[in-house]
Amino acid sequence: MKMEKNPSCKRFNLRDLEVFPNTILSPMDGVTDAPFRRLCRVLSGNRMGLLVSEFVPTDGDAVFNPEGHKQLRFFPEERPFGVQIFGRFPDRMADAARKIAAKYSPEYIEVNAGCPAPKVAGKGSGSGLLRDLPRLQEILHDVRSALDRSGADIPLTLKCRIGWDSESINIMEALAIAEGEGVEMLTVHGRTRLQGYNGLADWDWIGKAAAAAKIPVIGNGDVNSVDVARERIENYGVAGVAIGRGAMHNPWIFGQIADAWEDKPARVITAAEALDVFKLYYGFKIEDGSTDKGAEGRLKQLAARLCKGFCLDERGGEADGESLDVALQVRQALLSSSCAAELLDRAQSLKEGLAKDLVFDPGRLVNLNGAKETEIKYGDQFKGR
């Protein structure tokens, strides 16, 4: 069931902040650090909508110390910027929010009720909060109260899934709790915790939440192109879209959406440009203090996703066997590199050789998941970070 609400929506307001384009880079643990956010921001022409930190844990410290969390590092040019926190103890979540607000003055603080990883959800935080809505309500209440008492006049937002499993969809109850506790924006990932990252997101439930909400609802799940972003916004009534794995397949997507919203000609990213991105990303990682080995791991992490968008078929659609074979050869050449320098050299050689006849068309990808992927664990995918 699709929900018509605001078919021309290209921006939304988070309190007094006007957000354009109406996009958010979804936080992904071990992926969306400052260098990756910088990569997307530069490729977008600084038109990102909202940026958010990686998940900041609050359960581990008896006394929360912002200095001890590298996820909190961001740069002035990333504003408007939000910090996402997760945990299962209301008092610790509130204390962390208060200290983060005092030290960093982010544009908003977000509570994570969406992460499906067993080490998070299994301990009652992240999407585990969807099995304990009273605890979720207490966390939201205490965080909002702590911010108010401290004089930190910044919005509180919530990111959640539609429910724990298909038998316990409770997004509408979570929405009611959020609005009752002063949450000013809700981002809904259209999968259950049990789904992890498998299957397709259920946008009908996202649309139902958007239709009932008095606050902006952002839809999250399977947005991988301008056309999909437009269709989700127009047909499901969301205020905007959050993009996670779609940005790993196509870090230009935010700029492409902004161009479309500004009625600019569609920009086609060539295979050569796609391969050039590794040099840019490597530079950002090294400037951020990464080791060469750590940068290599992140380059391969990006290559594993980015190369899936290569094909010979300029007409789009499913690529044929020959096209897939060439794209796989490009991907394998990059992933089998022994070091970052070799990967960068191979990217340059591929530009002038095997990849010269390829096009970059990540929008043709429907399934953004690996065949057996049930959760994002990028930190374990490539060692040596």
C-alpha positions as CSV (number, residue, x, y, z in Angstrom):
1,M,0.0,0.0,0.0
2,K,1.6,3.2,-1.2
3,M,1.1,6.5,0.6
4,E,0.8,9.8,-1.4
5,K,1.8,12.6,0.9
6,N,4.2,15.2,-0.6
7,P,5.2,14.2,-4.2
8,S,7.4,17.3,-4.7
9,C,9.4,16.9,-1.4
10,K,13.1,17.8,-1.9
11,R,13.9,19.1,1.5
12,F,12.6,18.9,5.1
13,N,13.0,20.7,8.4
14,L,14.6,19.3,11.5
15,R,13.3,21.9,13.9
16,D,14.7,25.2,12.4
17,L,17.3,23.5,10.2
18,E,16.3,23.2,6.5
19,V,17.8,20.1,5.1
20,F,18.6,19.9,1.3
21,P,18.8,17.5,-0.3
22,N,16.5,15.4,1.8
23,T,19.1,12.6,2.1
24,I,21.1,11.1,5.0
25,L,24.2,9.0,4.9
26,S,23.2,6.1,7.1
27,P,25.8,5.3,9.8
28,M,27.6,1.9,9.2
29,D,30.0,0.7,11.8
30,G,33.5,0.3,10.4
31,V,32.5,2.2,7.2
32,T,31.2,5.7,7.6
33,D,34.1,7.2,9.5
34,A,35.3,10.7,8.7
35,P,37.3,9.8,5.5
36,F,34.3,7.9,4.0
37,R,32.0,10.8,4.9
38,R,34.5,13.2,3.4
39,L,34.7,11.1,0.2
40,C,30.9,11.2,-0.2
41,R,30.8,14.9,0.6
42,V,33.4,15.9,-1.9
43,L,31.9,13.7,-4.6
44,S,28.5,15.3,-3.9
45,G,29.8,18.9,-4.2
46,N,29.1,19.2,-0.5
47,R,25.4,18.5,-0.9
48,M,24.8,15.7,1.6
49,G,21.7,16.7,3.5
50,L,22.7,15.2,6.9
51,L,25.7,13.3,8.1
52,V,25.8,11.1,11.1
53,S,28.6,9.6,13.2
54,E,29.3,5.9,13.4
55,F,27.5,4.2,16.3
56,V,28.8,5.4,19.7
57,P,28.6,2.8,22.4
58,T,27.5,3.9,25.9
59,D,27.4,0.6,27.9
60,G,31.1,-0.1,28.2
61,D,32.2,2.8,30.4
62,A,31.1,3.2,34.0
63,V,31.6,6.9,33.4
64,F,31.2,7.9,29.7
65,N,34.3,9.8,28.4
66,P,33.8,11.4,24.9
67,E,37.6,11.4,24.4
68,G,37.7,7.7,24.4
69,H,35.4,7.3,21.3
70,K,37.0,7.8,17.9
71,Q,33.5,7.7,16.4
72,L,32.9,11.2,17.7
73,R,35.6,12.7,15.5
74,F,34.2,15.0,12.8
75,F,35.1,18.1,11.0
76,P,33.4,21.6,10.8
77,E,32.7,21.1,7.1
78,E,30.6,18.1,7.9
79,R,27.9,20.1,9.6
80,P,24.9,19.7,9.9
81,F,26.1,16.7,11.8
82,G,24.4,14.2,14.1
83,V,25.8,11.8,16.7
84,Q,24.2,8.4,17.0
85,I,24.4,6.6,20.4
86,F,23.4,3.1,21.4
87,G,23.1,1.2,24.7
88,R,20.5,-0.4,26.9
89,F,20.9,1.6,30.1
90,P,18.8,4.8,30.2
91,D,21.1,6.6,32.7
92,R,24.2,5.9,30.7
93,M,22.6,6.9,27.4
94,A,21.5,10.2,29.0
95,D,24.9,10.9,30.5
96,A,26.6,10.2,27.2
97,A,24.1,12.5,25.3
98,R,24.7,15.3,27.8
99,K,28.5,15.1,27.5
100,I,28.5,14.8,23.7
101,A,26.2,17.8,23.4
102,A,28.4,19.9,25.7
103,K,31.7,19.0,24.0
104,Y,30.7,18.8,20.3
105,S,27.4,20.7,19.9
106,P,26.1,18.4,17.1
107,E,23.0,19.5,15.3
108,Y,21.2,16.5,16.7
109,I,21.6,13.4,18.8
110,E,20.1,10.1,17.6
111,V,19.2,7.0,19.5
112,N,19.9,3.7,17.7
113,A,17.2,1.1,17.9
114,G,18.0,-0.4,14.6
115,C,21.4,-2.2,14.7
116,P,20.8,-6.0,14.3
117,A,24.2,-7.3,15.2
118,P,24.0,-10.1,17.8
119,K,26.6,-8.4,20.0
120,V,24.3,-5.3,20.1
121,A,20.7,-6.5,19.7
122,G,21.4,-9.6,21.7
123,K,22.3,-7.6,24.7
124,G,19.1,-5.5,24.5
125,S,20.4,-2.4,22.7
126,G,20.1,-1.4,19.0
127,S,17.1,-3.3,17.5
128,G,16.9,-5.3,20.8
129,L,15.0,-2.3,22.2
130,L,12.1,-3.2,19.9
131,R,11.5,-6.2,22.2
132,D,11.4,-3.9,25.2
133,L,9.4,-0.7,24.2
134,P,9.1,0.5,27.8
135,R,12.9,0.5,28.0
136,L,13.1,2.4,24.7
137,Q,10.6,4.9,26.1
138,E,12.7,5.3,29.2
139,I,15.8,5.9,27.2
140,L,14.2,8.5,25.0
141,H,12.7,10.2,28.0
142,D,15.9,10.3,30.0
143,V,18.0,11.5,27.0
144,R,15.6,14.3,26.2
145,S,15.4,15.3,29.9
146,A,19.2,15.3,30.2
147,L,19.6,17.5,27.2
148,D,17.0,19.9,28.4
149,R,18.4,20.1,31.9
150,S,21.9,20.8,30.5
151,G,20.6,23.6,28.3
152,A,21.6,21.7,25.1
153,D,18.7,22.9,23.0
154,I,19.2,20.4,20.2
155,P,16.8,17.9,18.5
156,L,16.6,14.3,19.6
157,T,16.0,11.8,16.8
158,L,15.5,8.0,16.6
159,K,16.6,5.3,14.1
160,C,14.7,2.0,14.3
161,R,13.6,-1.0,12.3
162,I,9.9,-2.0,11.7
163,G,10.1,-4.7,14.4
164,W,12.0,-7.6,15.8
165,D,10.5,-10.2,13.4
166,S,7.5,-10.5,11.1
167,E,5.3,-11.6,13.9
168,S,6.0,-8.6,16.0
169,I,5.9,-5.5,13.8
170,N,5.7,-2.6,16.2
171,I,6.9,0.5,14.2
172,M,3.6,2.3,14.9
173,E,4.0,1.8,18.6
174,A,7.6,3.0,18.4
175,L,6.5,6.1,16.5
176,A,3.9,6.9,19.1
177,I,6.4,6.5,21.9
178,A,9.0,8.6,20.0
179,E,6.6,11.5,19.4
180,G,5.4,11.4,23.0
181,E,9.0,11.7,24.3
182,G,9.9,14.7,22.1
183,V,11.7,12.9,19.3
184,E,11.8,15.3,16.3
185,M,12.7,13.0,13.4
186,L,12.3,9.2,12.9
187,T,14.4,7.2,10.5
188,V,12.8,3.8,9.7
189,H,14.8,0.9,8.2
190,G,12.2,-1.2,6.5
191,R,13.5,-4.6,7.7
192,T,13.0,-6.5,10.9
193,R,15.9,-7.4,13.2
194,L,15.5,-11.1,12.2
195,Q,16.0,-10.1,8.5
196,G,19.3,-8.5,9.2
197,Y,20.2,-7.1,5.8
198,N,18.6,-9.9,3.7
199,G,15.6,-9.6,1.5
200,L,14.0,-6.3,0.4
201,A,12.9,-3.5,2.8
202,D,9.2,-3.3,3.4
203,W,8.3,0.2,2.3
204,D,4.6,-0.3,3.0
205,W,5.3,-0.1,6.8
206,I,7.6,2.9,6.2
207,G,4.7,4.6,4.3
208,K,2.2,3.8,7.1
209,A,4.5,5.4,9.7
210,A,5.1,8.4,7.5
211,A,1.3,8.9,6.9
212,A,0.6,8.8,10.7
213,A,3.6,10.8,11.9
214,K,3.6,14.4,13.0
215,I,7.4,14.5,12.7
216,P,9.6,13.9,9.6
217,V,9.9,10.3,8.8
218,I,13.0,9.2,6.8
219,G,12.8,6.0,4.8
220,N,15.8,3.6,4.8
221,G,16.4,0.5,2.7
222,D,17.4,-0.4,-0.9
223,V,17.8,3.2,-2.1
224,N,20.5,2.9,-4.8
225,S,19.7,5.5,-7.5
226,V,18.0,8.8,-8.1
227,D,15.0,7.1,-9.6
228,V,14.5,4.9,-6.5
229,A,14.9,7.9,-4.2
230,R,12.3,9.8,-6.1
231,E,9.9,6.9,-6.2
232,R,10.2,6.2,-2.5
233,I,9.6,9.9,-1.6
234,E,6.7,10.4,-4.0
235,N,4.9,7.1,-3.3
236,Y,5.5,6.6,0.4
237,G,5.2,10.1,1.7
238,V,8.6,10.1,3.5
239,A,10.3,13.4,4.2
240,G,13.6,12.0,2.8
241,V,15.7,8.9,2.3
242,A,18.7,7.5,4.2
243,I,21.3,5.6,2.1
244,G,23.8,3.1,3.5
245,R,25.1,0.3,1.4
246,G,23.9,2.1,-1.7
247,A,26.6,4.7,-1.0
248,M,29.2,2.0,-0.9
249,H,28.1,0.9,-4.3
250,N,27.9,4.5,-5.5
251,P,29.4,7.2,-3.4
252,W,28.3,9.8,-6.0
253,I,24.6,9.1,-5.3
254,F,24.0,12.1,-3.0
255,G,25.3,14.5,-5.6
256,Q,23.3,12.8,-8.3
257,I,20.1,13.2,-6.2
258,A,21.0,16.9,-5.5
259,D,21.5,17.5,-9.3
260,A,18.1,15.9,-10.0
261,W,16.4,18.0,-7.4
262,E,18.0,21.1,-8.8
263,D,16.9,20.2,-12.3
264,K,20.5,19.8,-13.5
265,P,21.4,17.3,-16.3
266,A,22.0,13.8,-15.0
267,R,25.7,13.2,-14.5
268,V,27.0,9.9,-15.8
269,I,29.9,8.5,-13.8
270,T,32.4,6.8,-16.1
271,A,34.3,3.6,-15.2
272,A,37.5,5.6,-15.3
273,E,36.1,8.1,-12.7
274,A,34.9,5.1,-10.6
275,L,38.4,3.7,-10.6
276,D,39.9,7.1,-9.8
277,V,38.0,7.2,-6.5
278,F,40.4,4.8,-4.8
279,K,43.3,7.3,-5.0
280,L,41.1,10.0,-3.5
281,Y,39.8,7.7,-0.7
282,Y,43.4,6.5,0.0
283,G,44.5,10.1,0.5
284,F,41.7,10.8,2.9
285,K,42.5,7.7,4.9
286,I,46.2,8.6,5.2
287,E,45.4,12.3,6.1
288,D,43.2,10.9,8.9
289,G,46.1,9.0,10.4
290,S,45.4,5.5,9.0
291,T,48.2,3.1,8.5
292,D,48.9,2.0,5.0
293,K,47.6,-1.5,5.8
294,G,44.4,0.0,7.3
295,A,43.9,2.1,4.2
296,E,44.4,-1.0,2.0
297,G,41.6,-2.8,3.9
298,R,39.2,0.1,3.4
299,L,40.1,0.4,-0.3
300,K,39.3,-3.3,-0.8
301,Q,36.1,-2.9,1.2
302,L,35.0,-0.2,-1.2
303,A,36.2,-2.1,-4.3
304,A,34.1,-5.2,-3.3
305,R,30.9,-3.1,-3.6
306,L,31.9,-0.5,-6.2
307,C,32.9,-3.0,-8.8
308,K,29.5,-4.7,-8.8
309,G,28.3,-1.6,-10.7
310,F,30.6,-2.2,-13.7
311,C,29.0,-3.7,-16.9
312,L,29.3,-3.7,-20.7
313,D,25.6,-3.2,-21.2
314,E,24.9,0.5,-21.7
315,R,21.2,-0.1,-21.8
316,G,21.2,-1.0,-18.2
317,G,19.2,-3.9,-16.8
318,E,20.8,-7.3,-16.0
319,A,24.3,-7.5,-17.4
320,D,25.0,-10.5,-19.6
321,G,27.6,-13.2,-19.0
322,E,30.4,-11.5,-20.8
323,S,29.8,-8.3,-19.0
324,L,29.8,-10.0,-15.6
325,D,33.0,-11.8,-16.5
326,V,34.9,-8.6,-17.3
327,A,33.5,-6.8,-14.2
328,L,34.6,-9.8,-12.0
329,Q,38.1,-9.7,-13.5
330,V,38.3,-6.0,-12.6
331,R,37.0,-6.7,-9.0
332,Q,39.4,-9.7,-8.5
333,A,42.4,-7.7,-9.8
334,L,41.8,-5.0,-7.1
335,L,40.9,-7.4,-4.3
336,S,44.0,-9.6,-4.9
337,S,46.4,-6.7,-4.6
338,S,49.1,-7.3,-2.0
339,C,49.2,-3.7,-0.8
340,A,47.5,-0.3,-1.3
341,A,50.2,0.9,-3.7
342,E,49.6,-2.2,-5.9
343,L,45.8,-1.7,-5.8
344,L,46.2,2.0,-6.9
345,D,48.6,0.9,-9.7
346,R,46.2,-1.8,-10.8
347,A,43.3,0.7,-10.8
348,Q,45.2,3.0,-13.1
349,S,46.2,0.1,-15.4
350,L,42.6,-1.2,-15.5
351,K,41.4,2.3,-16.5
352,E,43.5,2.1,-19.6
353,G,43.0,-1.6,-20.3
354,L,40.3,-4.1,-19.2
355,A,37.9,-1.5,-17.9
356,K,38.1,0.9,-20.8
357,D,34.9,-0.5,-22.4
358,L,33.0,-0.8,-19.1
359,V,30.2,1.5,-17.9
360,F,29.4,2.2,-14.3
361,D,25.8,1.6,-13.6
362,P,25.2,0.7,-9.9
363,G,21.5,1.6,-10.3
364,R,20.9,-1.7,-12.1
365,L,21.7,-3.6,-8.8
366,V,18.5,-4.6,-7.0
367,N,20.0,-6.7,-4.3
368,L,22.7,-4.8,-2.4
369,N,23.5,-7.8,-0.2
370,G,26.0,-10.5,-0.4
371,A,24.5,-14.0,-0.9
372,K,24.9,-15.0,2.7
373,E,25.1,-11.6,4.4
374,T,22.9,-11.3,7.5
375,E,24.6,-8.3,9.2
376,I,27.2,-5.7,8.4
377,K,30.5,-6.8,9.9
378,Y,32.9,-4.8,7.7
379,G,35.6,-4.7,10.4
380,D,36.0,-8.5,10.0
381,Q,35.9,-8.5,6.2
382,F,39.5,-7.3,5.7
383,K,42.1,-7.6,8.3
384,G,44.9,-5.3,9.2
385,R,42.9,-2.1,9.9
